[in-house]
Amino acid sequence: MTAKDTGHVNSAFNGADVSVDIPTNTLYHTSRDCIVQQEEEPAMSGWKDCCRSTWANIFRRKTLEKRFPILVWLPQYKKDYIFGDIVAGISVALTVIPQALAYAGIAGLDLQYGLYACFLGCFIYIFIGSSKDVPIGPTAISALLSFQIAGGSWQMATLLTFLTGLIEILMGIFRLGFLIDFVSGPVGAGFTSAVSLIIFSSQMKDLLGIRTSGNTFLQVWISIINDIQNISWPDFGLGITCIVVLLSLRALASCSVGPKQGKSTCQQLLTGIFWTVGTARNALLVCATAALGYWLSISGNEQLVRTVGFVPKGLPHFQSPPFHMDAVVNETTGEVLQEAQTFWDMVGILGSGLIVVPMIALLETMAVVQAFADGKPTDATQELIASGICNVANSFVQGLRSNGGVARGAILNASGVRTQLSNLYTSVIVIIALLYLTPCFYYIPKAALAAIIIAAVLFMVQYRVIKPMWHSKKTDLIPGLGAFFACLVMPLQLGILVGIGINVIFILYQAARPKLRIETLSSPNGQRYLMLTPDRCLIFPSMEFVRKVINKQGVKSTLPVVIDCTHIYGADFTAAKVISTMVMDFAQRQQPLFFYNLQPRVAQVFEGLNKDLVAIYDISQLHAKLGDKTT
């Protein structure tokens, strides 16, 4: 059937590859079937034609531009864009270098592994990234997940980067980006808030100069309390001072001198200086505290505060990720410090983290993309593929897990970034730092890096969502709080699965308990009947509940029963079986049962088991049927 046959024509579809088919043999009330169908393609004559069609589709210009966005923006690149991209790239580099050093500490690795994650992935993203506002690099969440999953082993962390990258690519190819829809807003808020508290706790050892142990929030705080008597007051004083300075500079970045409109040149200059100093606060703090550490060293007071120590100079070796681990033996005593592990042993240790890490990374990255999309469509599939390829590449240079970070994305956007080329300048500066600046990192106090992390995660606690959630839907607090507390007492990858599980239980309960509106109505000739209106699809979890309600109401009233199927857009075999049984029950009681506004595709499912059900689409026809049954 075509639009012309039905008499319903929509000019918006003229010339398009879709058709809207609306049958005209019935009278429609409220919502009805509107089926969008793809035009059928001629069947392939053989596998050669199928391969040829697939090959042609891959290399279509539209497909290539979608998978390689550089083909879109590079031909349109203007000279005016260069300055914006350079400023944005440098601004992010000044942020990502100290952050990478600090995040490597969160992951339990030597500091250089954080920097290794900040140049190759950035460079690759230029070609395949879909958003100009995504800076590829380690984040606090990815570093903490890496620590809890890989346990501070660089081999395990590198393999995690490699395997999760492959999984992201496969998720992108099979279009599994919809999986992040199972992480609801409350669960995401609970997870992020728990992560911030865990990261804050993990930095207490460097802020206080004490020893801590454990992976979960409770374990870390128990170890802090047990060793609090060994606090290093110089480290603590330096750390608190750094936190105050960072928070002050963060506020300075948003200061504006003069009116919003019509600023003088001097006012514009001062506003720009405030923003630059505030944005580069992490780099400035690292430089200042490294100078302090150097001064303490040459004055003979190097033991006053603890510094990060030696950081290897130069670029990492390009090599495949470690697919096995050799045994580590104490050469003096012969004691086996670490058992040898095969590839499958390592995969077993990584476990559920191989699934959780890509999902959380996609959530982080898409938060950046959508925040600065300015109403433009976003492509989660392409971001999955891009992130996967970047992480696979990073694993060959022993880099940490990387993805887009919200804070650095905000810096990119505020710096006036124009294209993905800003990632080139960021990666170049990181390479320069690795080649020439690592000797200076020796003198950076650990308390300063801890302050950088603490000042950042303070703003990750999403307490502001509690009040609107309470006013909107109080039950949403349950999965959010469940995820929050589960992540505090369990490993993160299990904690977020608990939150998702609670959410799924809520969804299943709602699916199993649809709302039924029950009304007693009268036809024009005075015939009274019972109208039951389910508010959603009929699927197996809900059918027993629906059957009991309908049978109970039917037995209690003895009136003809009409089931309004306007909102039933789908059904399954279990629903058809229950409906068939219900039709027979009503027939045995000689009580009329009608199905009003039954969707054609739902009717097809029901009639597969029982041809005796009566489906009516016209209200006058329904009233006539009611009159026939009672005479």
N, C-alpha and C positions, 0 to 999 in steps of 0.2 A: 504494500500500500504506500502511496506517495502522498505528499502534502496536497497535490492537486486533486487526488481522489477524495480526500477528506473534506476539502473545502477550506482547510485551515492553512494559510500561507504566511510564513514569516520571512520577510525580505532580508532579515539579517543573515539568513542561511543561504541566500542565493549565491551560487557559485562555490559554496563550501563543500567539504567532503563529509558532511553529516546530514542526516535527515531526521525530521521529527514526525513520528507517526502517532496520530491520535484517532482511534476508531470513532466513527460517527453513528454506529448502530445503537448506541445507548446514551442515556442522559447522564451527564456527569455532575456530581455534587462534591464540593470542596476538592480535595486533592485527588488526582487520578494519575493513570500511567502516562508518563512522558519519557519515551525511550530514545536515547541518543545512540545511533548505530553508526559504526564505521562502514564505509562503502566496501563491499566484498571485493577482494582482489582475486584474479583468476588463479586457479590452483597451479602449483609448480609441476612441471612435467617430470622432474627427477631431481636427484640431489645436486646435480651440476647447476641446474637453474637456481636452486635454493642457495647454493654457495655463491653463485654469481650475484644474486640479489643482495645477499648479506654483505658481500664485499663492496658492492656499489653503495649500499647504505652507509657503511663505515666511512667511506671516502667522499660522501656528499659534502658540499661546502658547508651546509647548515650544521652537520654533525661535527665536522672539523672545527668550526668556529665555537661550537658548544664545548668541545673537549679541550680546545686550545684557545682560550679567550684572548691570548696575545694577538691572534690573527684579526681580532675585532678592534682592540684599542691601539695597537701599534701604528696601523696606517693613518689613524686620526690624531696621532701624537703631535703636539705643537711645541714650539720653543718656549711658549709661556708656561708650559707644564714643568720645565726642568727645575726651576727654582723651588717650586712647591714640593716636588718629589725629593730633592736634595735635603731641604730643611726637615721634611718629615722623616726621611731615612736616618739622618744624623740624630734627630730627637729620640727616635726609637732606639738607636744604637746606644746612646748615653743612658737609656733606661735598661735595656736588655742585658748589657754587660754586667753591671752589679747584680741584677736580678738572677742572671744565669749562675753566677758564682754562689749566690745564696741558695738557689733552688737545688743546686748540686748537693749542698749540705743537707737539705731536707731529704733528698733521695739517698743519703748515706754514702755518697760517692766523693771522690776527689774533685776539687773545684773545676779542673779543666774539662770534665765531661759535660758540664753545663754549657761552657763556651762552644764545645764541639757540636752542639745541637743548634747553633745560631747562625750558621753561614751557608751550608750546602742546601738545606731545606728552603731557606729564604730565597736562594738563587733559583731553585727549581720552581718555586711558587710563582715566579714572574711569568712563566710560560703557561701554567695550567690553572692558576688560581682565578676564581671568578669574582673576587672582591678586592678592591683597592685598599680596604680598611683592615685587612687581616694580616698581622705580623706573625710569621711562624717562629716559634720558640718555645722553650719550656715554660710551664705555668706552675703555680703553687699546688694546684690540685693534681696535675699529672705527676709532679715530683713526689708528692705524698703517696699517691697510688703506686708509683714505681718502688718507693721504699717498702711499703707494706707487702707488695707482691714479690719483688725481687730480693728483698732482704739486704740491701746495701752491697750486692755483688755486681760489679760492672759487667760481667759476662751475662748474668741473668737480665740485667737492665737493658743491655744491648739487644739480647734475643727478644725481650718484650717489645722493644721498639720495632724490630724487624717483623715479628709475627703479627702484632696489632696493625702494622702498616699493611701487610698482606690482607688481613681480614677487612680492613677499611676499603681496600681496592675491590675485594669480592662483594662487599656490601653495596658499593657504588654500582658495580656491574649488574647486580641482581636487584637494584633499586630497593634496598632494605632500609633506607633512611627513615621510613615511617616508624621504625622500632623506637625511636626517641619519643614518639607520641605516648608510649607507655610510661614515660617518666613525667608525671604530672607536675604542675607548678608547685603544689605543696611539698611533694617529695623532693623536687629539685632544691627548694628553699631549705628544707630540713637537712639535706645532704650538704649543701654549701655551707650552712651555718656550723654543722658539726666539723667539717673539714677545717674551717677557720679556727675553731677552738683547738683542734688537734695540732694544727701547724703552730699556733701560738704556744701550746704546751711543749712542742718539740724544740722550740727555740729557747726554752728556759735554761737549758744546760749551758748555752753560750752566753746568755744574758747574765746568768748568776755565777758562771764559772764552776759548775758542779757536774757530777756524773749522773746520767739518767739512763734508763733502759725501758724496754717495752715498746709495743706497737700501737696499742690502743690508748685512748684518753686516760682511762683509769690506771692502767699500768704505768704510764709516764708520770702521773701525779703522785702515785705511791712512791716511785723511786725519787722524785723531787723532795718529798717530805722526809724520806729516809736520809738524804744527803744534804739537807738544807744548812746544816751546821758548818759545812765546808764552803760557804758562799765566798766568792771573791768580790770584795767591795769595790775595787777599782774597775773591774769589768762591769759590775752592776751600775756604778755611777756613770761610766761612759755610755753604756747601753741606754739608760734612761735619758741622758742628755741627747743622744742621737735621735731617740723617738720624739722628743719634744721639738727638736730642730726640724725633723722631717714633717711632722704635722703642721708646724708653723709655715714651712715653705710650701706645703700643699695648699694651705689657705691663701698664701701669697699669690699663687698661680691664678687664682680667680679674682684678684683685686684689679680694679679698673680706676684709673685716675681721670677725673673730669667727667663731663656729661656723656651719655651714651651716644649722642649725635653731636657732630661738630667739634671733635677734640682738636686741640692745637697740636702742632708737631711735637712739642715737648711732652705733652700728655700721652700722645701715641707712643713715643719712645719709652717713657717710663712704664706704661702698661705692657709694652713688649718685653722690657727687661724683667718685670715682675713675672710674666708668664714663662719666659725662658729659664729664669732661676728656679721657679717652682717646678717646671717640667723636668729639669736636669738635676733635681735635688738628690737623687740617689747617687749619680755620678760625682756630684760635688762633695757629698758626704764621704764617699769612698776615697776620693783624692785627699780630703782634709784629714781623715783618720789614718790613711796610709802615711801621710807626712808626719802625723803624730807618732805612729808606730816606728817610723824610721828615726825620728829624733830620740825616742826612748831607747832605741837600739844603740845609737852611737854614743849616748850618754851613759850607757851601762845599766839602764833600767828596763831591759827588754823583758824581764820576768814580771813586770808590773801588770801588763795586760797580755792576754793570749792572742797571738796572731795566727793567720791561716797557714803560714809556712810555705814550703816550696811548691810552686806550680810549674809543671814542665813547659818549656818554651818551644814554640813551633807548631806546625799543623800536625794533626793526627795522621797515622798511616792509613792508607786506603786498603781495607781488607774485609773479607767476608765476616759476618757476625759469628761468634763462637757457637757451634752446634754441639759441643761437648765440653766438659770441664775435666781436666786432669786432677789427680789426687795431689794434695799439698802435704808434704812431709817435712817435719822438723829435722834438718840435717844433723843436728847435734844428738838428739835423743831418739830419732827414728819414729817419733810419734806421728800418726796420721792426723793432721789438723783438719783436713777436708776430704771427704770421700770423692772418688771419681764419679762423674755423672754423665750418662748418655743423653742424647737429644730428647728422648722420650721421658727420661727422668726430669729434665729441665722443664719440659712442657707440662708435666704433672704438677710441678711446683707452682708454675704460673697459673694453672687452673682456670677458675672462672674469671680471673683478671683479663684473660684474652678477649672476653666478650664485654665486660663492664668498661674497660678502658676506652675502646673505640666509641662506645655510646656516650660516655661522659665527654670525650674529646669533641664529638660532633655537637653535643649540647653547648659546649663552650664556644666553639667556632661559629655555630649558627647564631648564637647570642650576639656576637660581634657583627656578623653579616647583616642580620635583621635590624640591629640598632642603628646602623648607618646606611640602610638601603634607600632611604628617602622615597619609599613607596614603590620602588622598582622590584620586579620579581626576583626571588632568590632561588638558588639551585643547590639543594642539599646533596644531591647525587654527585655533582661535580666537586663539591667541597670534600666529600668522602674520598673520591678518587685522588684529588690533589693532596689531601692530608696523608693518605696512604702512601703515595709515591714519595712524598717528602720524608716520611718516617723510614721507609725502606732505604732511601738514600742515606739518611742520617745514621742508620745502623752500620753502614760500611765505614763510617768515620767515628764509631763508638759514641754517638750522641745520645742524649736523653730523649724520652718521648717528647714530642713537640706538637703544638696546635695553636690556634688563634687564642690570644688573651684579651680579655675585655679592656683592661687598663691600658695596655699598649695600643689597642685599637682606637681607644679614645684619644690617645696622644697623636696617633697618625692623623685622625680626622681633624683634630684641633690645629695640627700643624699645616693644614692646607694640602694634604696629599691629593694628587691628581690621578695617578695610575699605580699599578702594581710595581712599577720600576723603582719605587722607593725601597723595596726589599734589596735591590742591588747595592745601594749605598750602605744599608745596614750591614749586609754580609761583608762588604769590603772593610768597614771599620772593625768588625769583629775579627777578621783575618789579620788586620794590622795589630790589633791588641794581642792576638796569639803569637805573632811573630816578634813583637818588640816590647810589649808592656808587661808580660808575665813576671819578670823579676820584681816589678813594683808591687805586685799582688802579695808578695811575701809578707809585707808589713801591715796588711789590712787587719785590723782587730776583728776577732770573731764576734765580739759584742756589736760591732757596727753592722755586720751582715745580718745578725739576728734582729737588730733594730729595723733594718730595711724591710724584713719579712713581716715583723709584728706590725709596723706602721701600715703595711698593705692589707693584711688580713683582718685588721680591726673593722674595715668597711665591708667585709664579706659576710658578716653576721646579719641575716635578713630578718631582723626583728620587726621591721616596719610592716611586713605582710600579715602579721598576726591580727591586728585590729581590723583591717578590711576583710580578712577571711572570716573573722568572728561575726561581722555584720552581714556578710554575704551568705556563707554556708558553713556552719560550725563543724559539721562532720568532716570537712576537708582538713581540719586540724589534726585528725586522727592519723592519716597516713603521713602527714608532714612531721608530727611529733614522733611517730613510730620510726621513720627514717632517721630523724635526728638522734634519738636515744640509741637506736640499733648501731648507728655509725660510731657512737662514742664508746660502746662496750664491745663491739665486734670489729673485725677488719672491714675496711671501707667497702670492698667489693661485695661482701656479704650484707653489710648494712643497707646499702642502696637496694639490693635485691629484696630485703625484708620490706622496705618501703614500697617497692613496686608490687610485691605480693599482697600487701594490705590494700593497695589501690585496686588491684585486680579483683580481690574478694568483694570490695564495695561494688565494683562494676557488675560482677556476676550476681550479687544479691539483687541489685536493681533490675538486672535482666530477668531474674527468676521471680520477681514480684512486680509485674506490671500493674499500673493503676487501671481499674475498671470503673467507668462511670455508669451508674445504674439509674435508669429513669423509667417511670410508668407514663406512657403516652397514650393518646387516643387518636384514632383515624377519624376522617370527616363524618363517617356514619356511626360514630360512637363506640367503635370496637377498641377496647383497651388492650394494650400489649406492653411487654417489657423490653426495653432497649438497653443492651449492654455494649459499651464502647471501650475496648482495650486501647491503650495509648501507644503501643509499640508493636514490633514484630513478634511473632509467635515462634519461639525456638525451644529446644528440648528442656532447658532449666525451668522454664516458666509454665510448661503445659499442664503439669499436674495441678498447680495452683489455680490456673485459669479454669480447668475442667471442674474442680471442686466448687469454685465460686459460681459458675454458670449452672451446674446441676443443682446446687443448693437453692439458688434463686428460682430456678425453674420449678422445683418440687414445692417450694414454699408458696409461690404465687399461682401456679396452674394456668397462668395466662400464656398466650403465644409469646415466644421469645425471638427477638430479632438481634443478631449480633452485627453491630456497625463495624465494618472492616476497613473504614476509611484510612486509618493510621497503620494498618498491617501491610507493610511493604515486602515482607519476606516470611518464609516458613520452611521447615525442614521435615524429614521423614517422621520424626517423633511427633511433631505437631499434626501431620496428616493422619497418623495412627490414632491419636487421641481424638481428633475431630471426627474420624470415622466411628469410633466407639460412642462418642457423644451423640452423633446423628442416630445411631441405632437405639441408644437409651431413650431419646426423645420419641422415636417411632414406637417403641414398646409402650410408652406411657400415652401414646396418641396425642402428644403435645406438639403443636407446630413449632418448627425451628427454621428460621430464615437467615441467610447471610446477605447483608446489604452492602453494596459498594465494594464487593470483593475484587481485589486486583486480579487481572487475567493470569499473571504468572503464579500468583498464590493459588488461584482456583485450579490451575493445572496440577499443582502439588497435591491439593486435597482430593481432587477427582481421581488421582492415581490409585487411591485406596477405596474410595466410596463415590459411586456415580449418583447417589440418591440425594446429595445435598442440593438445596435450592438457593441459587444465587440470583439476586434481584438488584437492578441498577437504577430503577426509576421509582420515585416515591409513590406515584399514583398506582403503579403496578404492585407495589408492596401493599398498599391499602386494599387493592382488589383481591390480592391473595389472602389477606387476613379475613376479608369478608367471605371468600369461598370456603375457607377452612372452618368457619364457625357456623355455616348454614347447613 
